[in-house]
C-alpha cells in the first residue's frame, strides 16, 4: 500500500481538478462532434438544394428540346400519308451546279437542277410578280416549298395560300404564267397540282417537304438572298 503525502484536503482538490479536466475534455469533444455534425448536415442541405435547383433548370430545357422536336399541330396533319397526284423526280439525280445564265428546265415550274448562286428569299415570302426560276430553284435546294398560281386562280384561294406562306419559314409564293395547273406546289424533286387552298394535299405537301428529307442543303438560310425585282 502506497502512502500519499498529500493531505486529505489536497487530495480532494486534485481529484476535483481532474474531474474538471475530464468534464472539459468531454464537453470539447461533444462540441466538436456537434459542430462536425452541423457542418455535415449543412453541406448535405446545400448539395440537396443545388441538385434540386439543377434539376428544376434542366427540366424546362428538356421540355424545350422536346417541344423543338415535336411537330406543331399544323405540321402533324396527315404528314405520313400519301399525296394523290404527286409527281416525283430522283432528287439525287437533279444537278446542282451554280450557273450565271438561264437554264432550260424540262418542267414548269422547275423541281430542281442547276441554278443561280443566289437563292430567292424564302422566309415566308409572298411575291406579287413572277420570280426567276434559277433563284427559286436555289431556294428549294435549301428546303423551301414554292407555291405558284396562274391568273385563273380564285382570289380567295390566292389570299389564303399567301397567308399560309407568310407564316411558314422556308416557303415562297409567286405567280407563274405558263404552268400546267392553276395552283401548284413544288419542292426539290416533288410537285403536285391542287384544286384550291383548302385541298388537304396543301397541308400534306407543306408537312412533308418544308425542310423535308428531300432537301439537299438542310438548314441553309432562306434570307439574305434575292429580293423581289
C-alpha positions as CSV (number, residue, x, y, z in Angstrom):
1,X,0.0,0.0,0.0
2,X,1.5,3.3,-1.2
3,X,1.5,6.4,1.1
4,X,0.1,9.6,-0.3
5,X,1.9,12.5,1.3
6,X,-0.9,15.0,0.4
7,X,-3.4,16.0,3.0
8,X,-7.0,14.8,2.6
9,X,-7.9,18.4,1.6
10,X,-5.3,18.5,-1.2
11,X,-6.3,15.1,-2.4
12,X,-9.9,16.2,-2.7
13,X,-8.8,19.4,-4.5
14,X,-6.7,17.5,-7.0
15,X,-9.5,15.0,-7.6
16,X,-11.9,17.8,-8.3
17,X,-9.4,19.4,-10.8
18,X,-9.1,16.1,-12.5
19,X,-12.8,15.8,-12.8
20,X,-13.0,19.3,-14.2
21,X,-10.3,18.4,-16.8
22,X,-12.2,15.3,-17.8
23,X,-15.5,17.2,-18.0
24,X,-13.9,20.0,-20.1
25,X,-12.4,17.4,-22.5
26,X,-15.7,15.7,-22.8
27,X,-17.5,19.0,-23.4
28,X,-15.0,19.9,-26.0
29,X,-15.3,16.5,-27.7
30,X,-19.1,16.8,-27.7
31,X,-18.9,20.3,-29.1
32,X,-16.6,19.2,-31.9
33,X,-19.0,16.4,-32.7
34,X,-21.9,18.8,-32.8
35,X,-20.0,21.2,-35.0
36,X,-18.9,18.5,-37.3
37,X,-22.5,17.2,-37.4
38,X,-23.9,20.6,-38.2
39,X,-21.3,21.3,-40.9
40,X,-22.0,17.9,-42.5
41,X,-25.8,18.5,-42.3
42,X,-25.4,22.0,-43.7
43,X,-23.2,20.7,-46.6
44,X,-25.8,18.0,-47.3
45,X,-28.6,20.5,-47.4
46,X,-26.6,22.8,-49.7
47,X,-25.9,19.9,-52.1
48,X,-29.5,18.8,-51.9
49,X,-30.7,22.3,-52.8
50,X,-28.1,22.7,-55.5
51,X,-29.1,19.4,-57.1
52,X,-32.8,20.3,-56.9
53,X,-32.1,23.6,-58.5
54,X,-30.1,22.0,-61.3
55,X,-33.0,19.5,-61.9
56,X,-35.5,22.3,-62.0
57,X,-33.4,24.2,-64.5
58,X,-32.8,21.1,-66.6
59,X,-36.5,20.2,-66.7
60,X,-37.6,23.2,-68.7
61,X,-34.6,22.8,-71.0
62,X,-35.6,19.2,-71.7
63,X,-39.2,20.3,-72.3
64,X,-37.9,23.0,-74.7
65,X,-35.9,20.4,-76.6
66,X,-38.9,18.1,-76.7
67,X,-41.0,21.0,-78.0
68,X,-38.5,21.8,-80.6
69,X,-38.5,18.3,-81.9
70,X,-42.3,17.8,-81.7
71,X,-44.2,18.7,-84.8
72,X,-46.8,21.5,-84.5
73,X,-50.4,20.7,-84.7
74,X,-50.5,22.1,-88.2
75,X,-47.4,20.2,-89.4
76,X,-48.7,16.9,-87.9
77,X,-51.8,16.8,-90.1
78,X,-51.5,13.6,-92.1
79,X,-47.8,14.2,-92.5
80,X,-47.2,10.5,-93.2
81,X,-50.0,9.9,-95.7
82,X,-49.5,9.7,-99.5
83,X,-50.2,12.7,-101.6
84,X,-52.6,11.9,-104.5
85,X,-51.2,13.1,-107.8
86,X,-47.7,13.8,-106.5
87,X,-45.0,13.7,-109.2
88,X,-41.5,12.9,-108.1
89,X,-38.0,13.0,-109.5
90,X,-34.9,11.4,-108.1
91,X,-33.6,14.2,-106.0
92,X,-30.1,12.8,-106.2
93,X,-30.1,12.9,-110.0
94,X,-31.1,16.6,-110.2
95,X,-27.9,18.5,-111.0
96,X,-26.9,21.3,-108.6
97,X,-24.3,23.4,-110.4
98,X,-24.2,27.1,-109.9
99,X,-24.6,29.0,-113.2
100,X,-24.9,32.7,-114.0
101,X,-27.1,32.3,-117.1
102,X,-30.5,31.0,-118.0
103,X,-31.3,27.3,-117.6
104,X,-33.7,25.4,-119.8
105,X,-35.7,23.4,-117.3
106,X,-37.7,20.4,-118.7
107,X,-40.7,21.1,-116.4
108,X,-42.6,24.3,-115.3
109,X,-42.2,25.3,-112.6
110,X,-38.8,23.5,-112.3
111,X,-38.3,21.0,-109.5
112,X,-34.6,21.2,-109.3
113,X,-31.4,21.4,-111.4
114,X,-28.6,23.8,-112.0
115,X,-29.4,27.3,-110.6
116,X,-28.1,30.8,-109.8
117,X,-25.6,31.1,-106.9
118,X,-28.1,33.5,-105.2
119,X,-31.3,32.0,-103.8
120,X,-34.7,33.7,-103.8
121,X,-35.5,34.8,-100.2
122,X,-37.9,32.2,-98.9
123,X,-38.5,33.0,-95.3
124,X,-42.3,33.1,-95.8
125,X,-42.1,35.5,-98.8
126,X,-45.2,36.3,-101.0
127,X,-44.1,37.9,-104.3
128,X,-46.7,39.8,-106.3
129,X,-44.7,39.3,-109.5
130,X,-43.0,36.3,-111.1
131,X,-39.6,35.4,-109.8
132,X,-36.6,33.9,-111.8
133,X,-36.7,30.2,-112.0
134,X,-32.9,29.9,-111.4
135,X,-33.2,31.7,-108.0
136,X,-36.4,29.9,-106.9
137,X,-34.7,26.5,-107.6
138,X,-31.8,27.5,-105.3
139,X,-34.4,28.3,-102.6
140,X,-35.8,24.8,-102.9
141,X,-32.3,23.4,-102.6
142,X,-32.4,25.0,-99.1
143,X,-35.6,23.1,-98.3
144,X,-38.3,25.7,-99.4
145,X,-41.7,24.9,-100.8
146,X,-42.6,27.1,-103.8
147,X,-46.3,27.9,-104.3
148,X,-47.2,29.1,-107.7
149,X,-50.5,30.1,-109.4
150,X,-51.9,31.4,-112.7
151,X,-54.3,34.2,-113.4
152,X,-57.2,31.6,-113.3
153,X,-56.7,31.0,-109.5
154,X,-59.6,32.4,-107.4
155,X,-58.6,35.5,-105.4
156,X,-59.8,33.8,-102.2
157,X,-57.5,30.9,-102.8
158,X,-54.6,33.1,-103.6
159,X,-55.2,35.1,-100.4
160,X,-55.5,32.1,-98.2
161,X,-52.3,30.5,-99.6
162,X,-50.5,33.8,-99.2
163,X,-51.5,33.8,-95.5
164,X,-50.2,30.3,-95.2
165,X,-46.9,31.0,-96.8
166,X,-46.5,34.2,-94.9
167,X,-46.4,32.3,-91.6
168,X,-44.3,29.4,-92.8
169,X,-40.5,29.8,-92.9
170,X,-38.9,28.1,-95.8
171,X,-41.7,28.8,-98.3
172,X,-42.3,31.3,-101.0
173,X,-45.1,32.1,-103.4
174,X,-45.4,33.8,-106.8
175,X,-47.5,33.9,-109.9
176,X,-46.4,31.7,-112.8
177,X,-48.0,32.2,-116.1
178,X,-47.2,29.1,-118.2
179,X,-47.6,26.3,-115.7
180,X,-50.0,23.5,-116.5
181,X,-52.1,23.7,-113.3
182,X,-53.9,26.6,-111.8
183,X,-52.3,26.2,-108.4
184,X,-49.1,24.1,-108.0
185,X,-46.8,23.3,-105.1
186,X,-43.2,22.4,-105.8
187,X,-40.3,21.2,-103.6
188,X,-36.9,19.8,-104.7
189,X,-37.8,16.7,-106.8
190,X,-41.6,16.9,-105.9
191,X,-44.6,18.6,-107.4
192,X,-48.4,18.5,-107.2
193,X,-51.3,20.4,-108.7
194,X,-54.0,21.1,-106.1
195,X,-57.7,22.1,-106.5
196,X,-57.5,25.1,-104.1
197,X,-56.3,26.5,-100.8
198,X,-58.5,24.1,-98.8
199,X,-57.3,21.0,-100.7
200,X,-56.0,18.6,-98.0
201,X,-52.9,18.0,-100.1
202,X,-51.7,21.5,-99.3
203,X,-51.2,20.6,-95.7
204,X,-49.7,17.3,-96.6
205,X,-47.2,18.8,-99.0
206,X,-46.1,21.5,-96.5
207,X,-45.8,18.9,-93.7
208,X,-43.7,16.6,-95.8
209,X,-41.5,19.0,-97.8
210,X,-40.8,22.1,-95.8
211,X,-37.2,21.3,-94.9
212,X,-38.1,17.7,-95.6
213,X,-36.0,14.7,-96.3
214,X,-35.6,15.7,-100.0
215,X,-33.7,18.9,-99.0
216,X,-30.1,18.8,-100.5
217,X,-28.9,21.5,-98.1
218,X,-31.0,21.2,-94.9
219,X,-30.5,24.2,-92.5
220,X,-29.2,26.5,-95.2
221,X,-30.6,30.0,-94.8
222,X,-33.7,31.4,-96.6
223,X,-32.8,35.0,-96.0
224,X,-30.1,37.3,-97.3
225,X,-30.7,36.3,-100.9
226,X,-32.5,37.9,-103.8
227,X,-35.4,40.2,-103.1
228,X,-38.3,40.9,-105.5
229,X,-37.4,42.8,-108.6
